[in-house]
Amino acid sequence: MKIAGVLLAGGLSRRMGGGDKSLRVLAGASILERVIARARPQVAALVLNANGDPARFAVFGLPVVADSIPDFAGPLAGVLAGLDWATANVAGVTHVASFATDAPFLPTDLVARLTAAVSDGKHDLACAASNGRPHPVFGLWPLSLREDLRTALTAGIRKVDQWTARHRLAVVEFAAQSYDPFFNANTPEDLREGERVSRQADVGRRVAPG
C-alpha cells in the first residue's frame, strides 16, 4: 500500500472562539506544527484540508485543498478532499490517512498500525481508538471507496460513523498511559491542559514543520 496523508483543518472551531485552532500555540509551537512533525514521516505525501484563504498556512509549505462539498460538511468532506487530491497528485497511492489538526500528541506509529489492521483482507478501512473510545477522524481510507463517499456526502450523510458502518471497519486501540495520545484541544481550557500534558509526557519540545 502507498499512503498519502490529509490534515483535517476545515472546521469552524466554534468552541475555541473561531479562527484556526490548529494555529494556537502550545508550549512554544503551534498545534499544527506539532501535528505535521508527527504525521509527515508516516506518509508518502501530505496535504492540508482547509477552507478560506490558504495563504494563512503558507509558512508550513504544504499544498492546501478545500472541501468540494459546500457548507462545512464536516470531517468526511475533508477525507474526500484528501482522496481527490491524492488521486490527482500521488502516483500509485492506494489509501489516505487522515489526521485531526487539534491533536498535538498523536501516535507516531498511527499509520503503521492502521495499515496492519487492513492488511488481513477482512477490513476495508480502519480508525483509531483509545480508552475504549473511537477516534474516527484518525483513519485509513482506501481510494476504492472515494466515489461511494462522495455519493454519501451528496445524499446528506455527515457523521463519520454513519458512513463507516456501511463498510468493514477495523478499530485499532492505542494505549493511554500518562496521557491520551489523541488528546485534542477544542477550547482555551484544553490548551491549558495541553501545556500540562506536554510537560508530563515530555513531548512539549519545539518541533519543526519541515
DAPE-V79772 format. One record per residue. N is the residue number from 0. RES is the residue in three letters. SS is DSSP state (helix for helix, strand for strand, loop for the rest). PHI is phi in degrees with one decimal (* if undefined). OMEGA is omega in degrees with one decimal (* if undefined). Layout:
BEGIN
N_RES_SS_PHI_OMEGA + N_RES_SS_PHI_OMEGA
END
This chain:
BEGIN
0_MET_loop_*_172.6 + 1_LYS_loop_-111.0_-168.2 + 2_ILE_strand_-119.9_169.9 + 3_ALA_strand_-99.0_-179.4 + 4_GLY_strand_-125.7_174.1 + 5_VAL_strand_-126.2_176.5 + 6_LEU_strand_-93.1_-172.9 + 7_LEU_strand_-90.0_179.9 + 8_ALA_loop_-132.4_-174.1 + 9_GLY_loop_-95.1_-176.7 + 10_GLY_loop_-82.3_-176.2 + 11_LEU_loop_-96.7_176.8 + 12_SER_loop_53.7_-176.3 + 13_ARG_helix_-61.9_-176.7 + 14_ARG_helix_-70.1_176.3 + 15_MET_helix_-89.4_-179.7 + 16_GLY_loop_93.7_179.4 + 17_GLY_loop_91.1_-177.4 + 18_GLY_loop_79.0_-179.0 + 19_ASP_loop_-100.4_-177.8 + 20_LYS_helix_-65.8_179.4 + 21_SER_helix_-66.9_178.8 + 22_LEU_helix_-91.4_176.5 + 23_ARG_loop_-67.0_-176.0 + 24_VAL_strand_-91.1_177.3 + 25_LEU_strand_-129.8_178.9 + 26_ALA_loop_51.6_171.3 + 27_GLY_loop_92.0_178.8 + 28_ALA_strand_-141.9_178.0 + 29_SER_strand_-66.8_177.5 + 30_ILE_helix_-59.6_-179.5 + 31_LEU_helix_-62.9_176.9 + 32_GLU_helix_-56.1_-179.9 + 33_ARG_helix_-67.8_-179.8 + 34_VAL_helix_-64.6_178.9 + 35_ILE_helix_-59.3_-178.4 + 36_ALA_helix_-60.3_-179.3 + 37_ARG_helix_-87.3_-176.2 + 38_ALA_helix_-84.9_-171.4 + 39_ARG_helix_-55.8_-178.7 + 40_PRO_helix_-66.8_-174.5 + 41_GLN_helix_-90.9_-173.2 + 42_VAL_loop_-133.6_-179.3 + 43_ALA_loop_-78.6_179.3 + 44_ALA_loop_-156.2_-174.3 + 45_LEU_strand_-136.0_177.7 + 46_VAL_strand_-129.6_178.2 + 47_LEU_strand_-104.3_175.1 + 48_ASN_strand_-94.8_179.5 + 49_ALA_loop_-152.3_178.1 + 50_ASN_loop_-102.9_-177.3 + 51_GLY_loop_89.6_-175.9 + 52_ASP_loop_-68.9_-178.8 + 53_PRO_helix_-70.5_-175.7 + 54_ALA_helix_-60.4_-177.2 + 55_ARG_helix_-69.3_178.5 + 56_PHE_helix_-108.3_-172.9 + 57_ALA_helix_-58.5_-176.8 + 58_VAL_helix_-60.2_-176.7 + 59_PHE_helix_-84.9_174.8 + 60_GLY_loop_67.4_180.0 + 61_LEU_loop_-109.9_168.6 + 62_PRO_strand_-63.6_-179.7 + 63_VAL_strand_-120.3_179.8 + 64_VAL_strand_-128.7_-179.8 + 65_ALA_loop_-90.6_173.9 + 66_ASP_loop_-61.6_171.2 + 67_SER_loop_-90.7_175.4 + 68_ILE_loop_-92.3_-172.8 + 69_PRO_loop_-75.7_168.8 + 70_ASP_loop_68.8_174.6 + 71_PHE_loop_49.6_-172.9 + 72_ALA_loop_-79.8_174.5 + 73_GLY_loop_98.9_-173.5 + 74_PRO_helix_-61.8_178.3 + 75_LEU_helix_-62.2_177.3 + 76_ALA_helix_-66.1_176.2 + 77_GLY_helix_-67.4_176.0 + 78_VAL_helix_-61.2_178.8 + 79_LEU_helix_-61.7_177.6 + 80_ALA_helix_-59.5_177.5 + 81_GLY_helix_-65.8_178.0 + 82_LEU_helix_-63.2_179.3 + 83_ASP_helix_-64.7_-179.7 + 84_TRP_helix_-63.0_-178.5 + 85_ALA_helix_-63.0_178.5 + 86_THR_helix_-59.2_-176.1 + 87_ALA_helix_-83.9_-167.8 + 88_ASN_helix_-126.0_-176.0 + 89_VAL_loop_-122.2_-177.6 + 90_ALA_loop_-62.5_174.9 + 91_GLY_loop_78.3_-178.2 + 92_VAL_loop_-66.9_179.0 + 93_THR_loop_-117.2_-176.2 + 94_HIS_strand_-141.6_171.7 + 95_VAL_strand_-124.8_173.0 + 96_ALA_strand_-96.5_180.0 + 97_SER_strand_-110.2_-179.1 + 98_PHE_strand_-131.0_171.6 + 99_ALA_strand_-71.4_-176.7 + 100_THR_loop_-96.3_174.2 + 101_ASP_loop_-117.4_-175.9 + 102_ALA_loop_-121.5_-170.8 + 103_PRO_loop_-71.7_-176.4 + 104_PHE_loop_-114.6_-175.2 + 105_LEU_loop_-58.3_-174.6 + 106_PRO_loop_-64.0_177.7 + 107_THR_loop_-79.5_175.3 + 108_ASP_loop_-109.2_-176.5 + 109_LEU_helix_-57.4_-175.3 + 110_VAL_helix_-66.4_179.9 + 111_ALA_helix_-60.3_-177.8 + 112_ARG_helix_-75.9_175.8 + 113_LEU_helix_-65.8_178.0 + 114_THR_helix_-62.4_178.9 + 115_ALA_helix_-60.1_-176.8 + 116_ALA_helix_-68.7_-179.7 + 117_VAL_helix_-98.3_-177.0 + 118_SER_loop_-73.9_-179.8 + 119_ASP_loop_-77.7_-179.7 + 120_GLY_loop_78.3_-178.6 + 121_LYS_loop_-100.2_-177.9 + 122_HIS_loop_-131.3_179.5 + 123_ASP_loop_-88.9_-176.1 + 124_LEU_strand_-151.8_-176.4 + 125_ALA_strand_-143.2_172.3 + 126_CYS_strand_-139.8_-177.4 + 127_ALA_strand_-91.4_174.4 + 128_ALA_strand_-150.8_172.1 + 129_SER_strand_-151.6_-177.3 + 130_ASN_loop_52.9_179.8 + 131_GLY_loop_73.8_-178.1 + 132_ARG_strand_-113.2_-178.9 + 133_PRO_strand_-73.3_175.8 + 134_HIS_strand_-126.1_-170.1 + 135_PRO_strand_-65.2_178.0 + 136_VAL_strand_-75.6_170.4 + 137_PHE_strand_-97.1_-171.3 + 138_GLY_strand_-137.7_175.2 + 139_LEU_strand_-123.3_-168.4 + 140_TRP_strand_-123.0_-179.8 + 141_PRO_strand_-78.8_177.1 + 142_LEU_helix_-62.2_-179.0 + 143_SER_helix_-64.2_179.4 + 144_LEU_helix_-101.3_-174.8 + 145_ARG_helix_-61.2_-177.8 + 146_GLU_helix_-72.8_174.7 + 147_ASP_helix_-62.0_178.2 + 148_LEU_helix_-66.0_178.9 + 149_ARG_helix_-61.1_179.2 + 150_THR_helix_-63.0_-179.5 + 151_ALA_helix_-63.7_179.2 + 152_LEU_helix_-64.4_178.3 + 153_THR_helix_-62.4_179.3 + 154_ALA_loop_-81.6_174.8 + 155_GLY_loop_105.3_177.7 + 156_ILE_loop_-72.0_-178.3 + 157_ARG_loop_-125.2_-177.7 + 158_LYS_loop_-79.2_-177.2 + 159_VAL_helix_-59.8_-175.6 + 160_ASP_helix_-68.5_176.4 + 161_GLN_helix_-67.3_178.9 + 162_TRP_helix_-81.0_-178.0 + 163_THR_helix_-64.7_178.6 + 164_ALA_loop_-63.5_179.0 + 165_ARG_loop_-78.6_-172.3 + 166_HIS_loop_-129.0_-177.9 + 167_ARG_loop_-83.2_-173.6 + 168_LEU_strand_-103.4_170.9 + 169_ALA_strand_-98.4_176.9 + 170_VAL_strand_-109.1_-174.8 + 171_VAL_strand_-107.3_-177.8 + 172_GLU_strand_-85.5_175.5 + 173_PHE_strand_-112.0_-176.5 + 174_ALA_loop_-70.6_172.9 + 175_ALA_loop_-108.3_-177.9 + 176_GLN_loop_-103.8_179.7 + 177_SER_loop_-74.4_177.6 + 178_TYR_loop_-153.6_177.4 + 179_ASP_loop_-83.2_-178.2 + 180_PRO_loop_-63.8_178.9 + 181_PHE_loop_-106.8_170.9 + 182_PHE_loop_-49.1_179.2 + 183_ASN_loop_-129.5_-176.4 + 184_ALA_loop_-99.6_179.9 + 185_ASN_loop_-102.7_-174.0 + 186_THR_loop_-133.9_173.9 + 187_PRO_helix_-57.1_177.7 + 188_GLU_helix_-64.7_177.6 + 189_ASP_helix_-63.8_177.5 + 190_LEU_helix_-61.0_178.6 + 191_ARG_helix_-66.0_176.3 + 192_GLU_helix_-64.7_178.2 + 193_GLY_helix_-62.0_175.7 + 194_GLU_helix_-61.5_179.8 + 195_ARG_helix_-66.0_179.7 + 196_VAL_helix_-61.2_-179.6 + 197_SER_helix_-58.8_179.0 + 198_ARG_helix_-69.5_-176.9 + 199_GLN_helix_-66.4_-174.8 + 200_ALA_helix_-88.9_-177.5 + 201_ASP_loop_56.3_176.8 + 202_VAL_loop_-119.6_-173.9 + 203_GLY_loop_-94.9_-179.8 + 204_ARG_loop_-66.5_-179.3 + 205_ARG_loop_-66.6_-178.5 + 206_VAL_loop_-122.6_-178.9 + 207_ALA_loop_-102.2_-177.9 + 208_PRO_loop_-73.0_-175.7 + 209_GLY_loop_-106.5_*
END
